[in-house]
Amino acid sequence: MVLLAAFLDNVDSTIVTVALPSIQKDLGADFATAQWTLAGYALAFAVFLITGGRLGDIFGRKRLFITGVVGFTLASVVCGAAATPGMLVGGRLAQGIMAALMVPQVMSVIMTTFDQKEWVVAFSMMGAVLGLGGVSGPLLGGVLTDLDIMGLGWRSVFLVNIPFGVIAVALAAWCLPESRSEQAPRLDVPGVALITVAAIGLMFPLVQGREQGWPVWMFVVMGAALLLLIPFALYQRRRHEKDGSALIPPTLFEHRSFTAGVFVVMLAFSGITSFFLVLTYQMQLGLGWSAIRTALVTVAFPIGIMATFQIAWRKGTANGRAFVALGTSIMAAGTLLMILLTHTQGQDLTWYQVAGAELVVGLGMGLCSPILTNVVLGDVPPQDAGAGSGVVNALIQFGTAAGIAVVGVIFFSLSGSGTGSRAERFSDATAVTLWYNVGVFALVALLSPLLPGRRTEKTEMGDAAEKGDATADAPADDGADDRLIADPA
């Protein structure tokens, strides 16, 4: 039943993208609403992910899992019933918060319920479920939107969560054992408050600035949000020295490779979801394709991931940074191919050309994503692995939200201005905006030498032995996000 919740989260992070143009048209919403619909979920998830894991350790993982699933299902109802853009965005923020409560418990339940020798089977099943979610998310979004079941249209992409949520809660209440950590760290409420204010202070101007004409006060807010990171860092250091309960342990950043690694991770994921935001609007508003046709084309991306991620999973740990460099280089090449096709084909762009470019990007993603978190954590001591994993995965979500905001500013500004037809404006905006994605993928490839180097079999065996002594609670203590273990699509 915990895998069902992981599936629910993975589907919900991809199912919405294909439906965005329909949502925007039906609600009479602006482009900022479309950005908040994606970025708001990721931002709320990022801010509360680590805290969600700790709440499970303190109050019980079963209790937090059920609370998260119930809250996620109710938030889905709010999204599906949204009568205004604000109601939809509020529902998406609530979904992100609830996902931050339920998702960290998935890994915790697996590691505390099963013997260590059974973890391989459990995580393999989880990988299969998440892979299915990655493929079915966009496809389901397109089918539900176009079929217009009972006149619900796009609303069904949220309401479909209800039966899954009910089944997950019923099964958890019936057969999931309760567990909690005997030495759970205290909650860092002031730390969460500081980082939440800073994150919103950065994101709000980026998303709303274009719609409001970039008033001066928005730049002041962004500057203040950046400055707020200084007292946050100082507070984290004091709290860590006092009782070790800092939201983000500052000792993690004593490892140069970790510091560089989290920057690399944020960059990489800022280019992934934003890539599909651009293509969704180009395909539906620029080329006039239906939601289901867009969804069928988008499925090429997770298919590409599934074609190569087993190679990285089996071979990549020995030389992870080489796989990261190769994978992101291929992703940059696939995005360049999309730019070239947009320039040369214009309105004659075919579904198989777009699918081919997305397949190439997916192949690259499959080579680097399954091992990226482990590579970043390569120099982190085993006793800090749980905290490091939680931080990395939270920053993955923040990078996703930031990428959507930045790319949205570029794309919607370009597509909303100019003298040509709407189709021409969207094609031109796509070709220009995707250079951002090419740039971040290429930069990640260039920065990959800063990640930990080649890991020998002896090193892997030593790490495994140390981690075996580190207790199964480590990843749960800081909200490690299981979604990135096998398939981050």
N, C-alpha and C positions, 0 to 999 in steps of 0.2 A: 504493500500500500504506500510506502514511502517513495517507491519508484514512480508511482502514479502521480504523486505531487511534483516530483522532479520533472516528469513528462509535461505536466500542466504548466509549470513555469517556463520550460524550454519552448513549448508551443506558443505560449502567450507572448514571448519576446519576439517572435517572428511572424505570427499570424496577423498582427495589426498592420504591418507595413503595407501589404498589398491593398488593404481596405482604406488607406488614408485618403486618397482622392474622393472616394464615395462619402466618407465621413465628413470631410470638409464641405462638399457640395450640399449634403443634406442638412447640416447644422448651420450653414451660412458662415462658416468659420474662416478665419484668416490662416495664413501659412504658419504663423507662430503657434497656433493650436496644434497643427500637425506635428511641429517639432516637439512641443510639450508632451504630446501623446506618446512619443517614443522616449524622449530624453527624461521626462518626469519619472517614468517607471524606473529607468536605469539609475537616475540620481537618488531616488528614495531608497532603492535597493542598496546602492553603494554606501550611503550614510549610515544605514541601520544594520548592515550585514554582520559586522563584528559583534555588535550589541545583541543581535538576535541569537548568535551562537552562545554568548555568555548567559543570556536569559534561560536558554535551555539547560545549561549546566546547573543554574541556580534553582530554577523552579520545576525542572523535570522536562526531559526531551519530548515525551509523549504529550504532555500538557501543551507545550509550546507548538508542537507540530499540529495538533488539532486546532489550537487557537489560530495559527497561521492559515491553515486550510479553510477554516470557517470564514475568517476575515477576508481571505483572497476571493472566496466564492461570493460573499456579499458585495465586495468591491466590484466584482465582475457584473453583478446585477445592476449596480449603480451606473457603470459604464454603458451597459446595454440599454438602460432606460434613460440615458442622458438626453435632456431636452435642450441643453445649452452647452456651448464649448467649455465653459467653466466647470460644469458638472462632470463632463467627460474627463477633463484634466484632473479634477479632484479625485475621481474614481481611479484613474491611473496611478496617481501618487499613493493612494491607499493600497492599490495592488502591489506596488513596489515595497511598501513597508511590510505588508503581510507576507510577501515572498521572502523578505529578509528574516522573518520569524520561522517560516517553515523549511526553507531550503537548507540552512545549516544543519538542521536536525537529521537530514537524510544520511549524511556521512557518519554523524555521531551514532545513529541507530545501527547502521551496518557494523561499525567498528566495536560497539558495545554488545550487540546481540549475537554476532557470529564469532567463531573461533578464528584466529589469525590465518590458519590454513584454508579457511573458507572465503577469505576476503577476495581472492582472485576471481572466484566464481561470481560473488556478489557484485564486484565492480565491473566484471564483464557483462553481466546482465544490465547494470546501470548504463554502460556504454551503448549497448544495443537499444535500450529504451530512449536514451538521449538522441541517438542517431535517427531513430524513428521520428522523434519529435522535431528534429531539424528538417527532415524531409517533408513531414506532414503539415508543419506550421503554415508556410506560405501557400501550399496547395489547398489546405482546408480553408484558409482565409479567402482565396479567390473563389472557390466553389460556393461557400456559404454566402458570400456577397452577391455573386451573380445569380444564384438560384432563387434568392429573395424568398426564403421559406416563410410562409405565413405572413408575408409582407414585411418581415423584419429587416431584410437587407443586411447592411453591415453590422447591425446590432447582434446578429447571431454569432459573430466571431467572439463576442464576450459571453453571451448567454450559454454557449456550448460548454463553458466551464462548469456550469451548475451540476450536471449529472456526474461529471468526474469528481467534483468536490464532495458531493454527497457520498459517493462510493468510498472515497479515500477516508473520510471522517468515520463512516460506519465500520470499515475494516480496522482502522486504527483503534477505535474505542473497543472493538471486540478482541483483537489479538495482539496489539502492540504492547510490550512490557514497558513499564516506567523505568527510567534511569536518570541519574543526575550525578554531577561530579562532587566528590567529597571535599575537594579543595578548589572550588570555583573562584575565580578572581572577582573582585567587586566591580560593580558597574561604574563606568566613567561618564556620568551624566553631564558634568560641565564640559568634558571633552567633546561629547556628541553635540552639545549645543553650539560650541564654538565652531566646529567644522561644518555643521549644518548651515549656520549663518554665513560662513565664508563661501560655501558651495553655492548657496542661493544667490549671494551677492555677485558671484562671477557669472552664473548661468542666466539670471533674469535679464540683465542688459544684453547679453549675446542673443537671446531668443527674441526679446521684445524690442530691441533697439531699432531695427529696420522699420517695424510697424509704426513706431512713434517718432521717427525722424532723427534719431540719435541726439536727444537733448544732452546738455553738458552734465546734468546730474547723474546720468547713467555711467559716464566715465569716472566720475567721483566715486560712485558705488563700487565699481570694479577695482579701483585703486585701494579703497578702504578694505575690500574683501581680501585682497592680496596681503595688505599690511596685517590683517587679523591672523594670518598664518604664523606671524612671529610670536604673539602671546600664546597661541595654541601650542607651538613647539616648546616654548618655555614651560608652560603648564604640564605638558606631557613628560618633560624631563623631571620636573619636581615630583609628579605623581609616581613616576616609575621608581625614583629613588626612595620615595616614602614607603610604598607597599607593593610595587610591581604591577599595579592594576591600570596602567595607562592604556588608553584606547589603541594607540599606535606606539609600541615600545621604541624609544629613540635608539636603543642599542642596535636595532636592526640596521640602521643607516651607518653604523661603524664599518660595515662591509661595503667596499666600493662597488663590487659587482651587484649587490642588492640595490644600492642607490641608482646605479645606471640601469639595472634591470627593470625597476618599477617605472622609470621614465620610458624605456623601450616598450613595455607592456601597454602603457597608456597611449603611446603613439600608435602602436599597431591596431589597437581596438578602436581608436578614434576614426580609423579609416574604413572599418568593416561595415557597421550598420549604416553609416553615412553614405557609403557606396550604393547601398540598396535604396536608401531614401531618394537619391538622385535618379536612379534608374526607374524606380516605380513611377515617379512623376513624368519622366521622359516617355515611358512606354504608354501610360494611360492618358496624359494630357497632351504630350507632344506628338505621339504616334497614333493616338486614338484607340489603343488596344483595350480589350475588356479586362476586368479584374482576373478572370479565370485564365485568360491567355498569359497575362503577366505572371500569374502564379506558376503556371506550367513551365515558363521560361526560367523563373527564379529557382526552381527545383534543381537546375543544373549545378548550382553552387554546393548544396549539401551532398549531391552525388559525387562531386569532385573531392570533397573532404573525405567521404567514406572510401574513395578509391585509393587514397594515399596515407590516411592517418595510421593504419596498422604498420606501415613501413616505419614511420617516425616512432610509433610506440615501441616497436621491437628493436630498432637500430639507433634511434636518435639519442638515447640517454648516454651513449658512449661519447658522442661528440655533438652535444646539443646546439651549440652556437652555430655550427656549420649548417645544421638543419634549419635553424631560424633564419640564417642569411639566405639560404637557398629558397626556402618557402616564401619569404617576403619578396625576394627578387622575382619569383614567378608571379606573385600577386601584383607586383608593379607592372610586369610585362602584360598580364591579362587586362589590367586597367588601361594601359597604353593602347592595347588592341581595341578596347571599347572606344577610346577617344578617336582613333584612326577610323574605325567603322562609322562613327557618328559624323565625322568630317566628310568622308567620301560618299557615304550612302544617303545621308539625310533622311528624307521621308520614305526612301526605298529600303530602309533597314529591315531585315527579315528576322523572324523569331530565332532561326538557327544560328544567325550571326551573333545575336545578343547572348543566346544560350552558350555558344562556344566561348565567348569572352568570360562569362560567369563561370564556366567549367574550369577554365585556366586559373582563375582566381581561387576557386575552391580547391584545386589540386595543390596550389601553393599553401593555402590555409591548412590543409590536412597534413602537410609536411612539418609545419612549425607549431601549430596550436596545441597538440596533445602533450608536448614536452616543455612549452614555454614557461609555465609556472615552476616546474621542477628545475629548469635551467637557472631561472632567476634565484631560486633558493639554494643553488648549488654550494655556496660558501657559507650559508647560514648554519650555525650549530644545531644539532638535532633538538636540543631543548627549546629552541626558538622557532622550530619549523611550523608549529601550529599558528603562532602569532604572525609569522611571515606570510603564510599561506592566506590567512584572513585579510591581511593588508593588501597583498597582491590582487586578490580577487575583488576586493572593494575598489581598488584603483582601476581594475579592468572596467567595472561598471561606470566609474566616473569618466574614464577615457571615452567610453561609448557615448555618454551624455554630452561631453564636451565636443566630440567630433560632430554629432548631430547639430549642435548649436552653431559651430563655426561653418560647417558646410552649408547649413540652412541659410546663414547670412549671405554667403556668396551666391548660392544657386537661386534663391528666391528674389534677390536683388537683380540679378541678371535676367531671369525669366520674366520679371515684371516690368522691365523697361526695354526700350529699343523700338525700331520702326517697322520691323517685319511682322509676319503673321505669328500667331501663338506657336504654331508648330516650329517655325524657324527660330523663335526666341528660345524655346525649350531645348532645341538641338544645340544652339550656340552656348546656352548656359551649361548644358551637360558637358560639352567638350572642354569648356574652360574650368568648371568646378572640379572635374575628376583629376585635374592636375594636382589638387591638394592630396588626393588619395595616392596618386603616384609618388608624390613627394614623401609622404609619411612612410609608405612601404619601403621606398628606397633608403630613407634615413635609418629605418630600423635595421636594414641589411648592413648599412655602413657602420652602425653602432654595435652590431653583434659581437665584434672582437672584445668589447668591454665586459661581456658576460663570462661566467666561469668557463674554463677551458675543458679540454678533453678529459673524460672520466674513465679510468681504467676499470676492469672487472674487479680488481682488488679493492679499489675505492668504493665501488657499488656494494660489494659484500660487506665492507666495513660500515658503511652508512646504514645498510639494512640491519646489521646487528645492533648498532646504536639505537636506531629507531625502534627496534623491537623492545628495547629496554625503556623507551621513553613514555610508555603507556598509551593506551588507545584513546585517551581523552584529548591528546594534544591538538589535533585538528579542530575538534569541536570547541575547544576553549575560546577560540578567537573567530569562530564563524567561517571556517573555510568553506568556499563555495564549490560543491561537488560538480557543478555543471561543466567545469573546465577540465576535469580529469580525462575524459574520453572524447568529448565532442562539444566545442564551444559554439557551434553554429546557432 
